Amino acid sequence: MPAKAFWLLPLTMMILVMGLFFLRSVNKSTSDNFATLPAPGPAPDGMAWIPGGWFIMGDANVQEADAPPHKVGVRGFWIDTHEVTNAEFAKFAAATKYITIAERTPTKEQFPDVPESKLVAFSAVFKTCVCDAKRCDADAENSANRPWWEAKFGAYWKQPEGPGSTIAGRENHPVVHIAWDDAIAYTKWVGKRLPTEAEWERAARGGLAEQPFTWGSTPQGADGRYFANTFQGEFPSHDNALDGFTATSPVGTFPANGYGLYDMSGNAWEWCHDWYQRDYYDSSGASKNPQGPETGDMLGYQPQKVRRGGSYLCSDDYCKRYVPGARDKNPTDSSACHTGFRCAKDAK
């Protein structure tokens, strides 16, 4: 073999190995996509791009189920800039003739301990009452037994406060009285999906690292400024409405976060894809694009899904769960006057 060819051979092999290593790295970054990459194209109508990346998920200062904070990576994705509104949900209901769970007569399988004569379509509606919220909370067998909740017959998304109420004039408010199953039906109709819990928190933080609020570190009400629709006053007896609202507000009323998303804090709770387990964070550790546990903690006879973001009923003196790291949950067929959703979509 000529001398020139002799030294060219190892050089060629080295170039080939480096090329394969480079291609493997490119393929890995493309498939995992945890890098902070720009949007892959024009935004779908009403959606914003959330870049993939690693962030610290959770909160050690609100409730045990939100801790410990842990490192999570998510791929880039699209998410609605605001919660699904009454007007948007009305189009879906009209086109599909969909009947929400709150409009359906409950079954004996859902409520085995309830007499059949009392199985009537209902949804949970908030009512003010005078009590020590934390003591009442501790005394209640479950969230449905708290004295500020009423099982209102005839309450559903078109009648948020029950029979006689209407959404007229509230077309641009978030649709509420939506169960997880209802949200899934809507997402399929529009060709989207619910965000995972990790995606939701990544989006809610708006690019800020480990800040207590979706807008940064300034508390609600500081210098008379309000950044979200929450409860001011003494919960559950009186909402001072210093933010201008005692119930839902039009989407986009309060400032957007760093990703251009509205109402990621307060207004209405938002369903996520994941099942809820109270101790899930204890064993999850650092993870890539987590999808949640295989099933959820039970409430009575039913496993529960994750809700995020808090609502107009979250207060600093009782439940401060309007912060981005706080978690909540309910069964998939549960609906209430403070629960809605927003949609997500995979990058193409």
N, C-alpha and C positions, 0 to 999 in steps of 0.2 A: 504494500500500500504506500502511495506517495506520501512524503512527510506532510505536505499541505493538507491532504485529506485526513491524515492521522489526527492533526490538532483541530480540524474543523468538526470531526465527529462528536467529541464531547461538548463543543460549543453549541452544536445543533441540538443535542439532547437537552442541554441546560435551557435553551430557548423554548423548546417544546414543553418542558416541565413547568417553566415559569408561565407559559401561555395557558396551560391546563389549570394551574393554580389561579390565575387571573379569571378565567372563565367560570371556574367553580365559585369564586368569590362574587362575581357579578350575578351568577344564577341564584346564589344564596341570598344576596341583598334584594334581588328582584322578587323572590318567592316570600321571604320574610317581610321585606319592606318596612323595617323598623327605623329606617333612616328618615330624617326630616326632609321629605321630597316635596316639590311643588305639585299643585293639582295636575292630574293627568290630562285635563282638557277643560272645556267650558263647564261651569257649574250647572247641574240640573236646576230647573226652575225652583226657587225658594229654598235652595240648599247651599251649604258652605262646606269647603274642604277642611278636614281635620288631618294635619300631617301625622304620619306615623312617628313613633319614637318611644323612648322610655320615660317614665315618670314615677313619682312616689304616690301610690294610691292608698286611700284610707285616712283616718283621723284618730288621734289618740286622746282627744279632748272632749268628745261629745257623748258617746256611748260605747260600751264594750264591744259590740258587734262591728264597730267601724275600725277596730284596731286588731293587730298592729299595722302601722303604715308599712308598706312593702313595695318593692320595685316591680313594675309591670311594663311590658312592651306591647304596643298595638300597631297594626298596620294602618296606613292611611285610609280614610273612608269619608263619605259624604254624610251630612246630617242636616235635617230641617233647621232653618234659622229660627223658627218659632214653633210652639206647640200647635197641633192640629186644631183648627178652629171649628166653631159650630157650623159656619158656612161650608167649610170643606167636608165635614162629616155629613152634612145634609145632602150634598151631591152624591156621596157614596150610598147613603141610605135610600135615596130616591132611585138611583140607578140599579141597585141590587135588591131592593125591598128587604134589606137586612133589618132584623129585629134584635135589639141589644138584649143582653142577659137581664138587665134591670126591668125590661118589659115582659119577660117571660115568667110564667108561673113556676116557682121553685118545685123541685121534685123531692120525694121522700128520701132518695139516695143522698141528696145534698144536705138535707136537714132531718135526719132520722128521729130526732127527739122532739120535733115540732108536730103538733096535731095536724092532721090533713086539712081540717077546716081553716087553719090559719096559714096555709101555704098560698100566699098571695104575692103577686109581683111587687117588688119594693126595691129601694136603694137607701143608702145611709145619708142622712141629712144632718148637718150640724145645728145645734140649738144652744143658745147661751144659757148658762146656769151658774149658780153661786156654789162653789166648792173649792177645796184645796186640791188643785189639779194633780199634784204628785201623790197625795194620799189617796185620792179617788183612783188613780192609775194603779197604785199598789194593791188596792182592795178589789179591783175588777178581775174577774177570771180571765178575760181576754179583752182585746181592744173594742169589740162590739158591745161590751157591757159598760163602757165608760158613760157617765150620765149625760155627756154633751152630744151623744149620738142617738138619733131616732131612726128606727126602721120606718121610713115614710112610704106608705102604699101609694103607687102611682107616680113616684119620683123617677125620672129618667132624663136623658140628655135634653129632650125638648121641654121638659118641665122640671127644671133644676131644684126648685123648692117644693115640688109636689103639685098636685092638681090645682089649677088656677094660675100657676106661674107660667112664664113663657121665655123664650130666648129672643123675642123681638127686641131689637136694639142692642143685642149682645152677639150679633153674628161674627164679630171679630174677636170674641173672647175664646179661650180654650174650651173645647168640648169636654164636659165632665160626666160623671156617672158612667164611665167607661171601664169595663172589666178587661182583664188581660186578653181573654178570648176575643172580645170585640176589637181590640187594638190589632190583634193578629189578622182578623178578617179584613180590616181596612188596609193594612200594609200589603196584603196579597193583592188587593184590588188595584192599588197604585203602583205595584211592582217594586216595593221597597221591603223593609224589615224593621224590627225593633233593634236599637243598639244594644250591644252587650253592656254589662255593668261597667267593665273597664273602659270601653269606648265612651260611654256616657260621661264618666268622670274625667277622662282625658279631654273631652270636648268642653265640659263645664269649667275646667280650670283655665281655659282660654290662653294657654301658653305660659301661665304663671306657675312657678315652682313652690309648692308647699305653702301657699297663702291660705288664710282661714276662710276667705270668701271668694266667690267667683270674680269679683271686681278688685281684689287686693286685700289690704289689711284694715281699711277704714270701717269702723262698725256702723251698722244701720243707725240712722238718726243723728250721726255726728254732724254738728253744725247745721242741723235741720235738713240734712240731705238723706234721701232714701233711694236705695239702689235696687230694691226688689219689693214685691207685694207680699208682705208678711203681716203678722198680728202684733199690734202695739197695744199696750194696756195690760190688764190683768186677765190672763186666760183661765177659764173660759167665760168669765162673766161679762167682760166689756172690752171691745176693740175701739181704741181711740181714733183709729183710721188716720193717723198722722201721715201715712203714705198716700192717702186719698181714697182708700178702698176698704170695704169690709167683706167683700167677696172677690170673685175673679175680676181681673182687669183686662182691657184689650191687649192682645199680644203686641209686644214692641213698645209698651208704655214706658218702661224703664230702660236704662242704658244697656247696650249690648256688651258682651264680654270681649276679650281679645281676639276671638275667632269670629266675631260678628253674630253671635247667638244671643237671642233674647229669652228671658225668663228661665234660665237654667237654675235660678234660685227663686223659690217662691212661686206664687200664682197657682199652679196645679202640679200635683205629684205626677211623675212620668214613669210608665212601665218600662222595664228592661227585659231583655231576652232571658236572663239567667234565673235559675231556681235560687231560692234564698236558704242559706244555712248560717245560723248565728255565728258559728265558730269556723267558717270557711277560711277566713284570713289566717287563722292559726297554723294551717297546714299548707297554704298555697305558696308562700315564699315568692321568690322572683319567678315570673312566668311570662310566656309569650302568647299574646292574643288569647287570654283565658276566656272560656265559655261558661264558667260556673260549674257547680257540682251537678251530679247526675239526678238528684231529686232535692226537694226542699223540706225544710222543717214543717211539721204539721200544725195546722190550726184546726182543732177538732178532727174531722175526717179528711181534711184536704191539705195537700202540700202547697207551699207558698212561693210566689215569684217576687223578684226584687222591684221596688219602686225607688225612684231617686228625685232629688231636687227640692223637696218640701213644697209647701203650699201657702196660701193666704192665711192658713190657720197656725203656721209655725211661729212660736213666740220665744223670745229670749228667756222668759221666766219659767217656761215649761219644757218645750222641745225645740231645740235650736237646730233642727234638722234641715234647715235651708242652706247649710254650708255644703261645699262640694264633696266632702268625704263622708257624709252621713248616709246611712242606709235605712230603708224601711221595707215592708213586705206585706203581702196579702194573698189569699187564694186567687186562682185564676178566674173564678166566677164572682169575685167581690167587686162592687162598685160603690162610689161615694161622690158627694158633691164637690170634692177637692181633688179628684183623680182623673187625669187625662193621659196624653202621650205625645211623642213626636217620633218621626221615622228616620231611619238611616238607610244607607245604600252602599254597596261594595263599589270600590274603584274598578273601572273597566280598562 
